[in-house]
Amino acid sequence: MPRPCPFRPAHAARSGPGYAAPLVKAWLGWHIEPMSCPICHSAPSRRYRPFCSRRCADVDLGRWMEGSYSVPLVDVEEDMEELIEATSERREVH
């Protein structure tokens, strides 16, 4: 019979899918919320994770293709000019 690992609590000696989840929760000290489908918020399917179905996965893909999930473009030149002005004003004050 193998000896138990000294670094693992006795209740963690079992193995199998999901046995580490309670240990991770206890180690982190906070509750981990169960994942839900980002489209319809139902329980995810193993086959289409993180989505619940092929339909939700396709809806998400369509949103990506349309550009719904995009980062807004900011004019960098204007921001840089404002930053330069602000730093030069600070130098003048000090």
C-alpha positions in Angstrom: 0.0 0.0 0.0 1.5 3.4 -1.0 2.2 5.9 1.7 0.1 9.1 1.7 1.7 12.2 0.5 2.7 14.5 3.4 1.8 17.6 1.4 -1.7 16.6 0.6 -4.5 16.4 3.2 -5.9 13.0 4.0 -9.3 13.8 2.5 -7.6 14.5 -0.8 -6.1 11.1 -1.2 -8.9 10.0 -3.5 -8.6 10.5 -7.2 -10.9 11.0 -10.1 -12.5 13.8 -12.0 -13.2 16.9 -9.8 -11.4 15.7 -6.7 -9.1 18.8 -6.8 -11.9 21.4 -7.0 -12.7 21.3 -3.2 -8.9 21.6 -2.5 -8.5 24.5 -4.8 -11.5 26.3 -3.2 -10.1 25.7 0.3 -6.6 26.7 -0.7 -7.8 30.0 -2.4 -10.1 30.8 0.5 -13.0 31.9 -1.7 -15.9 30.4 -3.5 -15.6 29.6 -7.2 -18.8 30.2 -9.0 -19.9 27.5 -11.5 -19.4 28.4 -15.1 -22.4 29.3 -17.3 -22.9 29.7 -21.0 -21.9 33.2 -21.9 -24.8 33.5 -24.4 -27.9 32.0 -22.6 -26.5 31.6 -19.1 -27.5 27.9 -18.8 -25.2 25.1 -17.6 -22.4 24.3 -20.1 -22.1 21.1 -22.1 -18.8 19.2 -22.0 -18.9 18.9 -25.8 -19.3 22.6 -26.4 -17.7 24.1 -23.3 -17.9 27.0 -22.3 -21.2 27.0 -24.3 -24.3 24.8 -23.6 -25.0 23.9 -27.2 -23.8 24.2 -30.8 -26.3 27.0 -31.3 -24.8 29.2 -28.6 -21.3 28.5 -29.9 -22.4 29.5 -33.4 -24.1 32.7 -32.0 -20.8 33.6 -30.3 -18.8 32.9 -33.5 -21.2 35.1 -35.5 -20.7 37.9 -33.0 -17.0 37.7 -33.4 -17.3 37.6 -37.2 -19.6 40.7 -37.2 -17.2 42.6 -35.0 -19.5 42.9 -31.9 -16.6 41.9 -29.7 -14.1 44.6 -30.6 -12.0 47.0 -28.7 -12.9 50.6 -29.5 -10.2 52.4 -31.4 -8.7 55.4 -29.7 -6.8 58.2 -31.5 -3.3 57.7 -30.0 -1.9 61.0 -31.4 -4.5 63.1 -29.5 -3.9 61.2 -26.3 -0.1 61.6 -26.6 -0.4 65.3 -27.2 -2.6 65.6 -24.0 -0.1 63.6 -22.1 2.8 65.7 -23.3 1.0 68.9 -22.4 0.2 67.6 -18.9 3.7 66.6 -18.2 5.1 69.9 -19.4 2.7 71.8 -17.2 3.8 69.7 -14.2 7.4 70.5 -14.9 6.7 74.2 -15.0 4.8 74.1 -11.7 7.6 72.3 -9.9 
